[in-house]
Amino acid sequence: MSEPASISSGIAARYAAAVFDLAKDAGALKSLEADAANLSAALESSAEFKAMITSPVVSREEQGRAIGAIAAKMKLSTLVANTLQLMASKRRLFVLPQMLADLAARIADEKGEMTAEVTSAAALSADQAKKLAATLKARVGKDVKLKTTVDETLIGGLVVKLGSTMIDTSVKARLAALQNAMKEVG
């Protein structure tokens, strides 16, 4: 990891730890989980929001006003809204995506859950997702939430990342392995 990236993840982890601990002490983890999910969805769907938190051209005051309006519009909890205001005043909003990911991981760990990142060649049906989650739960002994994405270049199969484990059953990976094996022969 590059030095700036490790610094950013360290900043994000400190904010996430503080917000998580405060929410846990107040018994507001459910509210925090909903706020984090809503903010993550907003960041994914809005290029303007993403640009506002990362742009060095946007001043602290402008970021503070914008994040205040976003928090009010999204009806975020006071804890999350105040944290976002603090981050804006310290010019730390650029770590918001990492902080939200860290928060999601902390909340999942608290609930005894894990998140599996699943990439498939085609969208999984509800039944397929349910069976995959059950299989992964049997393997790790915890409830598993699936975060699915589609990558048609896989041709077929799945790539599953669960914690530090990666399972690649994609046709693309098998073809690459076959190609490497054929290079060794010839």
N, C-alpha and C positions, 0 to 999 in steps of 0.2 A: 504494500500500500504506500502510496506517495505521502510525503510529509504533510502537505496541505490537506489531503483527504483524511489522514489520521487525526489531524487537529480538528477538522470539521466533525468527524465522528465522535471525538472526545467531547466537544462542546454539546453536540446533540445528546449524547449519553447523559451528561450532567443535567441538562434541562429535563430530559425524560425521567431520570431518577427522581428529581425533585418533584415534578408534577405527579408522578406515580405515587410517591410516598405521601404527599399531601392528600391526594384523592383517596388513597387506601385508609389513611387515618380518619378522614371525614366520611368513610363508607360510601364514596361516590365513584367507585370503579366502573359501574355500569354506565354512568353518565360520561365518564372519561372515555370509555371504549366507543360509545356512540359519537362523541365529538371528534375523536381521532379518526374514526372511519369516515365521517362526513367531510372532514378537512382533507383527508387523503383523496377521496373521490373528487372534491372540488379542485384540488391541485392537478389531478389527472385530466380533468375535463376542461380546465380553463388555462389557456396559454397566457392570458393577461395576468392571472393570479401568479402563475409561475414566474413570469417576467418581473412582476412587481417585487417579489421577495428576493430575486437574485440580482436585480439591476443596481449597479453602483450610482446610477444617475438619479434614482429616486431618493429623496432626502429622508432622514429619520422621521421628520414631522409628517411628510406625505405618507410614508409607510405606516406610521402610527394611526393617522386618520383612516387610511384605506383598511387596515387590519381591524380597526374599531368598527367600521361600517360592515365589514364582512362578518365579524363576530356577532354583531347585532342582528344582521339579516339571517344568519344561520342559527340564531338563538343558542349560541354556545354557552356553556356553564361559566360562571364568574371566574372560577379557577383557570380555565383554559383561556378565556378572554384576557384576563390579567397577565397570564404568562406570555401570550402573543404580544401584548402591549409592551411588556418588559423586553422581549426579544427585539421588537421594533426599535425601542429606545436605545438598545445596545448594538444595533445593526447586526443582529444575529438571526434574522428571519431566513437567511439563506440555508440554514441547517434544518429548517422545518421538515422537509421530506425524510431526512435521516432520523429526526426526533420522533416523527409519527411512526416510522417503522420500528424504532426501538421501543416505543410505548406499546405498540401492538404485540411485540414479542414478550414484554414484561407482563402484560395483561393475560396473554395466552398461557404463560408459564404459571402465573398465579392461579389460573383456572384449571391447570393440569392439561392444557391443550398444546398441540404443535401445529405449525402451518407447513403444509407441503406445497411447493411451487411445482405445478404440473404443466408441462408444455406438450400439447398433442397436435397431430397433423390435422385433425378435424375436431370440432367442438364435441365435448363429452355430453352424452345424454344424462338425465338426472339419475337413471338407474346405474349407468356406468360410473358416475361420480360417487354414488352411494357405495357401490361394491369396492371401488378403489379406496375410499376412506375407511371402510371396514377392514380391508386387507392390511392397510398401513397401520390401523389401530392395533390389529393383532400382532403386528411386527414390533411396534414400539411400546405398546401398553398404555398409550395415552389417546385421548380424543384427537382426531386429526381434521383440521380445516383445510380445504383445498383452495388454492389460489391458481386458477386455471388461465392459460393463454393458448392461443392457436398459432402454430408456425407450420405453414403448408410445406416448407422445404424439408420437413422431416419425412415426408412421403407417407409414412405410416408409423404406428407405435407411439410411445410416450418417453418423455424425459421427466423424471421425478427427482426433485431436490428436497430432502427431508433432513433438516439439521445439517450435519456435515457429510451426509450420505447422498450420493447421486446414483440413480438407476437409469440407464439409457437403453431402452429397448427399441429405439427408432430404426427404421429401415435405412435412413441416412447413415447412422453409425455403423450398422452392419455392412453396408456397401463400402464405407471407408475402411473397415477392418479387412474386408475381402480384397480391396485394392492394395492395401499394405502387404497382405499375405502374398499376393501375386507378384509384387515387386521383389519380394525376398526370393521367390522361386526363379525368376527370370533374370 
